[in-house]
């Protein structure tokens, strides 16, 4: 049996703080406005994995109303979601992730993100497609107000 899931997340920038994307701290003038570390890449990926198994969304599993998750490293959330996938007898076939950001430039950081995500997904980097694009200065990402991410995963029964 195969299952497909899609995920989306977006966060606005805030002055100061760290910008964490795909588990990598990316040098930038702004961080993400978020309850956790604001890693929109991992949040979209978690939603795709949860959606593939009809397990709701990241907010149901890790509510932003809970102090337990305040400032949490999103890699911890991803590893938990991956354990749910395994408990249900599935494994990742592949993931495809698109980061939508006018700034900062991300190409140099993508290989490290890919390696980190693959490790947390318990797979190899060649199964994690990761790319960044802009919106040619259109919309909130184009105005450099934040970042959005789309993720798609394919799972099969292990």
C-alpha positions as CSV (number, residue, x, y, z in Angstrom):
1,X,0.0,0.0,0.0
2,X,1.2,3.5,-0.7
3,X,0.2,6.8,0.9
4,X,0.8,10.3,-0.4
5,X,0.7,13.4,1.9
6,X,1.2,17.1,1.3
7,X,2.1,19.8,3.8
8,X,2.3,23.6,3.8
9,X,3.6,26.0,6.3
10,X,4.4,29.7,6.4
11,X,5.8,32.0,9.0
12,X,6.5,35.7,9.1
13,X,9.9,37.1,9.9
14,X,10.6,38.9,13.1
15,X,13.5,41.2,14.1
16,X,16.4,39.3,15.5
17,X,16.5,35.7,16.6
18,X,17.8,32.7,14.7
19,X,16.6,31.5,11.3
20,X,16.4,27.8,11.3
21,X,15.4,26.0,8.0
22,X,15.6,22.2,7.6
23,X,17.5,21.9,10.8
24,X,20.2,24.4,9.7
25,X,20.8,27.8,11.2
26,X,20.9,30.2,8.2
27,X,22.6,33.6,8.6
28,X,20.0,36.3,8.3
29,X,18.9,39.5,9.8
30,X,15.6,38.0,10.9
31,X,14.3,34.9,12.6
32,X,10.8,33.4,12.3
33,X,7.8,34.4,14.4
34,X,6.7,31.1,16.0
35,X,6.0,29.2,19.1
36,X,8.7,26.7,18.4
37,X,12.0,27.4,16.6
38,X,9.9,28.3,13.5
39,X,11.5,25.8,11.1
40,X,8.9,26.0,8.4
41,X,10.7,23.4,6.3
42,X,10.3,20.8,9.0
43,X,6.7,21.9,9.9
44,X,5.6,21.4,6.3
45,X,7.3,18.0,6.2
46,X,5.6,16.9,9.4
47,X,2.2,17.9,8.0
48,X,2.9,15.9,4.8
49,X,3.9,12.8,6.8
50,X,0.9,13.2,9.2
51,X,-1.5,13.8,6.3
52,X,-0.3,10.7,4.4
53,X,-1.5,8.6,7.4
54,X,-4.6,10.7,8.1
55,X,-3.2,11.7,11.5
56,X,-4.2,15.3,11.4
57,X,-1.7,18.1,11.4
58,X,1.3,19.3,13.4
59,X,-0.9,21.7,15.5
60,X,-2.9,18.7,16.8
61,X,0.1,16.8,17.9
62,X,2.2,19.8,19.1
63,X,-0.2,22.6,20.0
64,X,1.2,26.1,20.1
65,X,-0.9,26.6,23.3
66,X,1.4,24.2,25.2
67,X,4.4,25.6,27.0
68,X,6.0,22.1,26.5
69,X,6.7,23.1,22.9
70,X,7.8,26.7,23.4
71,X,11.1,27.2,21.5
72,X,11.4,23.5,20.8
73,X,13.8,22.3,18.2
74,X,11.6,21.2,15.3
75,X,13.9,18.2,14.6
76,X,12.5,16.7,17.8
77,X,9.0,17.0,16.4
78,X,10.1,15.5,13.1
79,X,11.7,12.5,14.8
80,X,8.5,11.9,16.7
81,X,6.4,12.1,13.6
82,X,8.8,9.6,11.8
83,X,8.3,7.2,14.8
84,X,4.5,7.4,14.2
85,X,5.0,6.5,10.5
86,X,7.1,3.5,11.6
87,X,4.6,2.4,14.2
88,X,1.9,2.2,11.6
89,X,4.1,0.0,9.4
90,X,5.1,2.6,6.8
91,X,8.4,4.0,5.6
92,X,9.3,7.0,3.5
93,X,9.8,6.3,-0.2
94,X,10.7,10.0,-0.9
95,X,10.0,13.6,0.0
96,X,9.9,16.6,-2.2
97,X,10.2,20.0,-0.5
98,X,10.1,23.5,-2.0
99,X,11.1,26.5,0.0
100,X,9.6,29.8,-1.2
101,X,11.7,32.8,0.0
102,X,13.0,36.0,-1.6
103,X,15.6,36.2,1.1
104,X,17.9,34.9,2.3
105,X,19.6,33.1,-0.6
106,X,19.5,29.4,0.3
107,X,21.3,27.4,-2.4
108,X,24.5,27.0,-0.4
109,X,22.6,25.6,2.6
110,X,20.5,23.1,0.7
111,X,23.0,20.1,0.8
112,X,23.3,20.4,4.6
113,X,19.5,20.6,5.1
114,X,19.1,17.6,2.8
115,X,21.6,15.6,4.9
116,X,19.9,16.5,8.2
117,X,16.4,15.9,6.9
118,X,17.5,12.5,5.5
119,X,19.0,11.5,8.8
120,X,15.9,12.4,10.8
121,X,13.7,10.7,8.2
122,X,15.9,7.6,8.5
123,X,16.6,7.5,4.8
124,X,19.3,8.5,2.3
125,X,19.7,12.1,0.9
126,X,18.8,10.9,-2.6
127,X,15.2,10.3,-1.3
128,X,14.8,13.9,-0.1
129,X,14.3,16.4,-2.9
130,X,14.9,20.0,-1.7
131,X,14.9,23.2,-3.6
132,X,14.4,26.9,-3.1
133,X,12.6,29.4,-5.3
134,X,11.4,33.0,-5.2
135,X,8.1,34.6,-6.2
136,X,9.9,37.3,-8.2
137,X,9.1,39.9,-5.5
138,X,5.3,39.1,-5.5
139,X,3.3,38.4,-2.4
140,X,4.5,38.2,1.3
141,X,7.5,36.1,0.5
142,X,8.5,38.4,-2.4
143,X,8.2,41.4,-0.1
144,X,10.6,39.6,2.3
145,X,8.0,39.4,5.0
146,X,8.4,35.6,5.6
147,X,8.9,32.2,4.1
148,X,6.5,29.5,2.9
149,X,7.2,25.8,2.3
150,X,5.4,23.1,0.3
151,X,6.2,19.4,1.0
152,X,5.0,16.2,-0.5
153,X,5.8,12.7,0.7
154,X,5.3,9.2,-0.6
155,X,5.1,6.3,1.9
156,X,4.8,2.6,1.4
157,X,4.2,-0.2,3.8
158,X,7.5,-1.5,5.1
